[in-house]
Amino acid sequence: MGRFKLKCLKCGREYDQEHRLTCENDDSFLRTEYFEKKLELRNQPGIGRFHSWLPVQEELITDAGPITYKSEAFARELGLSNLYIGFSGYWPERSAFIKTCSFKELEAYPTMQLLKETGGKAIVLASAGNTGRAFAHVSALTGIDVYIVVPDSGISSLWLPEEPTESIHLIRMSPGNDYTDAINLAGRIAKLPGMVPEGGARNVARRDGMGTVMLDAAVTIGRIPDHYFQAVGSGTGGISAWEASIRLRDDGRFGQKLAKLQLSQNLPFVPMYNAWQERRRDIIPELDMKNAKKQIEETYATVLTNRAPPYGVTGGLYDALVDTDGIMYAVTKEEALEAKSLFESLEGIDILSPSAVAVASLLKAVEAGKVSRDDTILLNVAGGGYKRLKEDFNLSQVPPVATATDPDMPLEELNI
Ligand SMILES: Cc1ncc(COP(=O)(O)O)c(C=O)c1O
């Protein structure tokens, strides 16, 4: 028996449980409608706890999952009385066991499980680094084949806390190609026989996996937070937090107000920030990301650089910002670095660059009065604990099996 159906957010057409990324009538997002309307926590140590609202049949058995705790030192510094940290990474002292150190692992488990349950054999994805590492790890654990296309700048992020397996096929793109070039090449590889595209934000397993950060927070706090802070590149995390808030609202036990999305990008590459400042649904490349490739090269948090984010599509980030009366911030590298060292010294854990951007945005919000002292705030520290991990594990680099010169090169030459 199925556990959910998929519903098109534009035309309302419904589909049964399957690996489906698009509606046959239009290009809107599909959303999962779960038959369990109330969140019933399962007796699992990690993400499998949230089985009610994950689009898989079998419960996910792993100790990797989101954790939420109430900040003391950092909150005091900011003068906030209800600041909660959603932490995705490795921090065993707080029972955080995501060994690839980012919330992308929360996307990878349900995505790979859904692929397996729907008969898929090999999944193809593009990554700026963290997503690829997460999927490679789950591939090493499950033996399911993954083809990961990564720009040269992301290759050093493709390490694992275990020996790489033959199920991981890493394709490196030579310098000069960025994340969006990787997306374009992955799209072509995914059309080869036997390959399934993972679909990015279009894949409900990815969104609902990431949405568990919001679920964990609501369960820990006892209510939907007033504000949700995260740094975004594709915006998938923001969309996921919004959708999770909607499910929690409909559950009825966690309050009736959606969390206000307060999302950030890293200067100079801030296309969604620019479009949202003018309340535009469309990103206009000439206005919002002029000289995109050059801007991307200058961006500190490289995983936040997606030239084709799911922003204007029905059910995408623009809709999420409208529905939650959201705010976007543009953060400089200097602000991010300052915020990173402040957070790390007060909270006692190292954080990744996109999380530093999110922390900086919270500092800006406090300064600008966009949050009140007693508001309940969820700060999604979506990646961290890399230094902590290295104390406990020997990390192995994943070796590339092929190098691509550009997104349009003949696929036969890749020999994969
Ligand atoms: C740690 C971390 N934070 C934030 C992001 C941005 O995520 P998204 O834009 O998909 O929500 C990423 C993307 O890889 C990430 O790895």
The ligand as a Tripos MOL2 file, in Angstrom:
@<TRIPOS>MOLECULE
LIG
   16    16     1     0     0
SMALL
NO_CHARGES

@<TRIPOS>ATOM
      1 C1         26.0920   23.4970    4.1930 C.3       1 LIG1
      2 C2         25.1960   24.0440    3.1440 C.ar      1 LIG1
      3 N1         24.3800   25.0700    3.4330 N.ar      1 LIG1
      4 C3         23.5660   25.5980    2.5140 C.ar      1 LIG1
      5 C4         23.5380   25.1220    1.2310 C.ar      1 LIG1
      6 C5         22.5590   25.7170    0.2580 C.3       1 LIG1
      7 O1         21.5500   24.8160    0.0680 O.3       1 LIG1
      8 P1         20.2300   25.0460   -0.7850 P.3       1 LIG1
      9 O2         20.3850   26.2730   -1.5610 O.co2     1 LIG1
     10 O3         20.1330   23.8270   -1.6410 O.co2     1 LIG1
     11 O4         19.1190   25.1360    0.2040 O.co2     1 LIG1
     12 C6         24.3680   24.0790    0.8760 C.ar      1 LIG1
     13 C7         24.3930   23.5580   -0.4760 C.2       1 LIG1
     14 O5         25.1570   22.6700   -0.8210 O.2       1 LIG1
     15 C8         25.2150   23.5090    1.8620 C.ar      1 LIG1
     16 O6         26.0110   22.4790    1.5780 O.3       1 LIG1
@<TRIPOS>BOND
     1     1     2 1
     2     2     3 ar
     3     2    15 ar
     4     3     4 ar
     5     4     5 ar
     6     5     6 1
     7     5    12 ar
     8     6     7 1
     9     7     8 1
    10     8     9 2
    11     8    10 1
    12     8    11 1
    13    12    13 1
    14    12    15 ar
    15    13    14 2
    16    15    16 1
@<TRIPOS>SUBSTRUCTURE
     1 LIG1         1 GROUP 0 **** ****
